[in-house]
Structure formats: structure tokens, C-alpha cells
Amino acid sequence: MTTGPRKRFTDWRTFVGVGLAIGLLVFSLRGISLDEVMGEIARANPILFLASIVLAVGPMLVRAWRWKALLEPVCPGTSFYSRFSTTMIGFMANNVLPARVGEVARAYALSRVEPITTIASVGSLVVERLLDGVVVIAFLFIAMALPNFPGIGASMGLGTGMNTILAILGIITLIVLTMVIFPKTIVRLVDSITGLLLPARFRRPIVEALETLLGGLSALRHPKLLARAGLWSIGVWLVNTYAFWLGFKAFGIELPFSAALFLQSLIALAVALPSAPGFFGLWEAAARLGLHEIWGVELSKALGFAIGFHIGSFLTVTIPGIYFTWRIGLSWGEMGKRTEGIEVTPIGGEGPEVSE
């Protein structure tokens, strides 16, 4: 019988992601030599570059504060250290493990240090992802609407792409809100359907898991908690934008703050596609599109920033994440087994996916 971790590495989505990453890296580097890109990285201002990648941890701190509001209905009184350390574990897992196990690894890690079930924690992260999706898309539209935007987005299909993303986000939001507003009806419906298809010993765990998941979504029933989490969500992406803008400065890219707002939103949406661990390929392709094709930045500088900042922020998040994994006492095999079958995409918009 195939084990959970092994199945993760042989999942078809893993192969699609790796293939896409390689293809997009080749696409990103077309028309320029790697030596030119590495030269730009070597010439970057070391102080500003270091500041930008250190600040990449900033959104994780804000996420930990936001998570308190989302967890309040199901697990009040969680410690900041627990929320921050497990957030770092989750993002580290997305960086080094295939099949996007990071968010559920984060939920499972929290269940190891706080009195909450993994599935209830996943419910809170579904709400978090919806908030992220709303803020990211809003920031993208704001950046594109400002007078200093180059104004070629529509001709490159960005307008159509954003409308599609908005439609998808709207459908997912409607489904989640239905689950929140009519939880008992949803539970009865699932109980009836599973009762027709499954024996009682299989049906009951499914219904209980659904009830727990719906409990994790309950922050949506508390306007004050939801408003607080929404404000923290704006903070998450503004801090991330400032890290990008400092990175621009480090590489001598003289663009307004709105360009950083646009680029981080574009990349956040791009990495929702199937990808290899760490989102390599997609990240660089989106950065090339945003900086070079749209904002007209010299290609060597655009890719120097893309590769340098991506690797720097990757290490800044991954190394502490590995440390916190060790401190909690988690193993890679345990995370692979515990996250088998449930996934939450790493940035806003999509809810949990249950694999067969």
C-alpha cells in the first residue's frame, strides 16, 4: 500500500507543477544570459536587499495576529508564539514539499500545540484565504486604476483574467457563505447522501468532520471578528508590498509604490496555479511580465530582482520554518501522512480540496 508521503511525491499535480516550473524558468530567461542576471544580483545594494528579505517575515507576523481573530470562535486564547511558529511551518512546507501541503501542515502543527482539531483549524484558514483573495484582487485593481499605471493591462488580457478570477472567487465565497448561514441544513444533506452511499461506520466520521469544519468557518458569523481579520489582511499585503518596494530600491528599479502593489498581487495570483515547491518558475515569469513587459524595467534588472528576492525570501521563511518544525517535534513523514487528502491553496481564493 502506498504511503502518504510517497503518494505526495508521485501525485500527478506534482509532475505538472515541476514541468510547469522548468518551462516557465526557461521562458523567463529567454533573451538574456544567466551571467547578466547574476551580475545584477551581485550589484544590488546589500543593506536594502537584506532589509527587503528580512521584511518578508513581516507578513507572517501579521498573519499570526490575524489568525487569533479567526480562531476565536473555536479556540480562544491561543498564544502568539503558537500561531507564528505554525504559520512559518506551513509556509516552509509549501516551499519544500510537493502538492501544496503547507496550509494543512500549518493546521496540523497548531493542533499539536493548542487544543484544537486539524479540521477546525483548516476551517479558519479557508476564511483566511478568502480574505487574502479579496484583498489581493482589490490591490491589483487599485494599482491598475492609478494614473501612473502603464495602461497596457487590457491589451495583454489582464482585464479578462481578473474578471475570471473575480467570478471564481465570487462562486467560492457564495458556497462558503451558504455553509456558514445554513450549517445544520448542510450537515443534514451530507448525512442523508452519505447514508445512502456508505455504511454507518464510515458516514459518521465524515459528518463529524464536516461539523468541525463548519465550526472553523464560524468567524464569518461574527462581524467584529471578521472586520478585525479584514483589517489585518490589508496589513499582511501592505507589509509584503513594502518588502517588494525595498527590493526594487536594492536593485536600482525606480518605480512607484503602486508598482510593487501591482507586482506582489500579480505574483500572489500566479502562484495559485499548479507549481513546484517554492513556486519557482511561476514567480519569475510573473515578475518578468509585471516588471519588464508592463512597467518597462530593463530585463536584467527585472530578473535580477525576481531571482534574488525570491531566493532570499524563500530562505528567510524556510530556515525558521525548519527550526520551528524541529522545536515542535514534527517529522516530514508525519506531516505528509497527516495532510494526505486535504489541501488549501497558498494564497487567496480557493477553499479546501479533498482528494480521492
C-alpha positions in Angstrom: 0.0 0.0 0.0 1.4 3.4 -0.9 2.2 5.6 2.0 1.0 9.2 2.3 4.4 11.0 1.7 5.3 8.7 -1.2 1.9 9.4 -2.8 2.5 13.1 -2.5 5.7 12.8 -4.5 4.0 10.7 -7.2 0.8 12.8 -7.4 0.2 13.9 -11.0 -0.1 17.5 -9.8 3.5 17.3 -8.6 4.7 16.3 -12.0 2.6 19.0 -13.7 4.0 21.6 -11.2 7.6 20.6 -11.8 7.2 20.6 -15.6 5.5 24.0 -15.5 8.3 25.4 -13.2 11.0 24.2 -15.6 9.2 25.5 -18.7 8.5 28.9 -17.1 12.0 29.3 -15.9 13.2 28.8 -19.4 10.6 31.2 -20.6 11.6 33.8 -18.0 15.3 33.7 -19.0 14.7 33.9 -22.8 16.6 36.7 -24.5 19.2 37.1 -21.7 22.1 35.2 -20.2 22.2 34.0 -16.7 25.5 35.8 -16.2 23.8 39.1 -16.7 21.1 38.3 -14.2 23.7 37.1 -11.6 25.6 40.3 -12.2 22.6 42.4 -11.3 22.2 40.3 -8.1 25.9 40.9 -7.2 25.5 44.7 -7.8 22.4 45.0 -5.6 22.6 47.3 -2.6 23.3 44.8 0.2 21.7 46.8 3.0 18.4 47.4 1.2 18.4 43.8 -0.2 18.9 42.4 3.3 16.2 44.7 4.7 13.8 43.6 2.0 14.2 39.9 2.6 14.1 40.2 6.4 10.9 42.2 5.9 9.5 39.2 4.0 8.9 37.7 7.5 6.7 40.7 8.4 3.6 39.3 6.7 4.0 36.1 8.8 3.9 38.1 12.0 0.7 39.9 10.8 -0.8 36.6 9.7 -0.3 35.3 13.2 -2.1 38.3 14.7 -5.0 37.9 12.2 -5.3 34.2 12.9 -6.2 35.0 16.6 -9.4 36.6 15.4 -10.3 33.7 13.0 -9.6 31.1 15.7 -11.5 33.0 18.5 -14.9 31.2 18.0 -13.4 27.7 18.1 -10.2 28.1 20.2 -9.9 31.3 22.1 -6.7 32.2 23.9 -4.2 30.7 21.5 -0.7 32.1 22.1 1.1 34.3 19.6 4.1 32.0 19.6 2.0 29.0 18.6 0.3 30.9 15.8 3.5 32.4 14.4 5.6 29.3 14.6 3.0 27.1 12.9 2.5 29.8 10.2 6.2 29.6 9.5 6.0 25.8 9.4 3.1 26.0 6.9 4.9 28.3 4.5 8.1 26.4 4.9 6.2 23.2 3.9 4.9 24.9 0.8 8.4 25.9 -0.1 10.0 22.4 0.2 7.2 19.8 -0.1 5.1 19.0 -3.2 1.4 19.1 -3.6 0.8 22.3 -1.6 0.6 20.6 1.8 1.7 23.8 3.6 -1.7 25.1 4.8 -2.9 21.8 6.2 0.6 21.2 7.7 0.1 24.5 9.4 -3.3 23.5 10.7 -2.0 20.1 11.9 1.0 21.8 13.6 -1.3 24.1 15.5 -3.3 21.1 16.7 -0.1 19.8 18.2 0.5 22.9 20.4 -3.1 24.2 21.0 -6.4 22.4 22.0 -7.9 22.5 18.5 -8.5 19.8 15.9 -6.8 20.0 12.5 -10.1 20.2 10.6 -11.3 23.1 12.7 -8.0 24.9 12.1 -8.4 24.3 8.4 -11.8 26.0 8.5 -10.2 29.1 9.9 -7.7 29.0 7.1 -10.4 28.8 4.5 -11.7 32.1 5.8 -8.2 33.5 5.8 -7.7 32.5 2.1 -11.0 34.2 1.2 -9.9 37.4 2.9 -6.5 37.2 1.1 -8.2 36.7 -2.2 -10.4 39.7 -1.8 -7.5 42.0 -0.7 -5.1 40.8 -3.4 -7.6 41.3 -6.2 -8.6 44.7 -4.7 -5.0 45.9 -4.6 -4.4 44.7 -8.1 -7.3 46.7 -9.4 -6.3 49.7 -7.4 -2.8 49.6 -8.8 -4.1 49.3 -12.4 -6.6 52.1 -11.9 -4.0 54.7 -10.7 -2.8 57.3 -13.3 0.8 56.1 -13.2 -0.1 52.6 -14.4 1.4 52.0 -17.9 -2.1 51.3 -19.2 -1.5 48.2 -21.3 -3.0 45.7 -19.0 -6.2 45.3 -21.0 -4.3 44.6 -24.2 -2.4 41.8 -22.5 -5.6 40.1 -21.3 -5.2 41.1 -17.7 -8.7 42.6 -17.6 -10.3 39.3 -18.8 -8.1 37.3 -16.4 -9.2 39.4 -13.5 -12.8 39.1 -14.4 -12.4 35.3 -14.4 -10.7 35.3 -11.1 -13.4 37.5 -9.6 -16.1 35.2 -10.9 -14.3 32.1 -9.3 -13.8 34.0 -6.0 -17.4 35.0 -6.0 -18.7 31.4 -6.5 -16.4 30.1 -3.8 -17.5 32.9 -1.4 -21.1 32.1 -2.1 -20.6 28.4 -1.3 -18.7 29.2 1.9 -21.4 31.7 3.0 -24.1 29.1 2.3 -22.2 26.7 4.6 -22.0 29.4 7.2 -25.6 30.6 7.0 -27.2 27.1 6.8 -24.8 24.8 8.7 -27.5 22.4 10.0 -29.1 22.1 6.6 -25.7 21.3 5.0 -25.0 18.7 7.7 -28.4 17.0 7.3 -27.9 17.0 3.5 -24.5 15.4 3.7 -25.7 13.0 6.3 -28.6 11.9 4.1 -26.4 11.5 1.0 -23.7 9.6 2.8 -26.4 7.5 4.5 -27.4 6.3 1.0 -23.9 5.5 -0.1 -21.9 4.5 2.9 -22.2 2.2 5.9 -22.7 4.0 9.3 -19.1 3.4 10.5 -17.9 5.5 7.5 -20.7 8.0 7.4 -20.4 9.3 11.0 -16.7 10.4 10.8 -17.5 12.3 7.6 -20.4 14.1 9.2 -18.4 14.9 12.3 -15.5 16.2 10.3 -17.9 18.5 8.4 -19.4 19.8 11.6 -15.9 20.6 12.9 -15.0 22.3 9.6 -18.2 24.4 9.8 -17.2 25.4 13.3 -13.9 26.6 11.9 -15.8 28.9 9.5 -17.7 30.5 12.3 -15.6 33.7 12.3 -17.8 34.7 9.3 -20.8 34.8 11.7 -19.1 37.4 13.9 -18.9 40.8 12.2 -16.4 42.3 14.7 -14.0 39.4 14.3 -14.4 39.4 10.6 -13.8 43.2 10.4 -10.7 42.8 12.6 -9.4 40.0 10.4 -10.1 42.1 7.3 -8.0 44.9 8.6 -5.2 42.6 9.4 -5.5 41.2 5.9 -4.8 44.6 4.5 -1.8 44.8 6.8 -0.5 41.5 5.6 -0.3 42.6 1.9 0.8 46.2 2.6 3.8 44.9 4.6 4.5 42.4 1.7 4.3 45.3 -0.8 6.8 47.3 1.2 9.2 44.4 1.2 8.9 44.3 -2.6 9.4 48.1 -2.9 12.6 47.9 -0.8 13.7 45.1 -3.1 13.1 47.4 -6.1 15.3 50.0 -4.5 18.1 47.4 -3.8 18.2 46.6 -7.5 18.1 50.2 -8.7 14.5 49.8 -10.0 13.0 53.2 -9.7 9.2 52.5 -9.7 6.4 53.9 -7.5 5.0 52.0 -4.6 1.9 51.2 -6.7 4.2 49.1 -9.0 5.2 47.0 -6.0 1.5 46.8 -5.0 0.7 45.5 -8.6 3.6 43.1 -8.8 3.0 41.4 -5.5 -0.7 41.0 -6.3 0.1 39.6 -9.7 2.6 37.1 -8.3 0.2 36.1 -5.5 -2.4 35.2 -8.1 0.1 33.4 -10.3 1.3 31.1 -7.7 -2.2 29.7 -7.1 -1.6 27.7 -10.3 -0.1 24.2 -10.1 3.6 24.6 -9.3 6.7 23.0 -7.9 7.6 23.5 -4.3 8.6 27.1 -3.6 6.7 28.4 -6.7 9.9 28.6 -8.8 9.1 29.4 -12.4 5.7 30.9 -11.9 7.2 33.5 -9.6 9.9 34.6 -12.1 7.5 34.5 -15.0 5.0 36.7 -13.3 7.8 39.1 -12.2 9.1 39.3 -15.8 5.6 40.1 -17.0 4.9 42.7 -14.3 8.2 44.4 -14.3 9.6 44.1 -17.9 6.6 43.6 -20.1 4.3 46.0 -18.3 6.4 48.5 -16.4 9.3 48.5 -18.9 12.1 47.7 -16.5 15.3 46.6 -18.1 15.2 42.8 -18.4 18.4 42.1 -16.5 17.2 44.2 -13.5 13.8 42.7 -13.6 15.1 39.1 -13.5 17.9 40.0 -11.0 15.2 41.2 -8.6 12.9 38.3 -9.3 15.5 35.6 -8.7 17.4 37.4 -6.0 14.4 38.5 -3.9 12.6 35.1 -4.5 15.6 33.1 -3.2 16.2 35.5 -0.4 12.7 35.5 0.9 12.5 31.7 0.3 15.4 31.2 2.7 14.1 33.7 5.2 10.9 31.8 5.6 12.2 28.3 5.1 15.0 28.2 7.6 12.9 29.4 10.6 10.2 27.1 9.5 12.5 24.1 9.7 13.6 25.2 13.1 10.1 25.5 14.4 9.3 22.1 12.9 12.1 20.6 14.9 11.1 22.5 18.1 7.5 21.1 17.9 8.8 17.7 17.2 7.2 17.1 13.8 8.7 14.8 11.1 8.4 15.1 7.4 6.7 11.7 7.2 4.2 12.7 9.9 3.3 15.9 8.1 2.9 14.0 4.8 0.6 11.4 6.4 -1.5 14.0 8.4 -2.0 16.2 5.4 -2.9 13.5 3.0 -6.2 14.2 1.3 -6.8 17.8 2.3 -5.3 20.9 0.7 -5.8 24.6 0.9 -4.2 26.7 -1.8 -1.5 29.0 -0.5 -3.0 32.3 -1.5 -6.4 33.7 -1.6 -9.5 32.5 -3.4 -9.9 28.8 -3.2 -11.1 26.6 -0.3 -10.2 23.1 0.8 -9.8 20.4 -1.8 -10.4 16.8 -0.7 -8.6 14.4 -2.9 -9.8 10.9 -3.7 
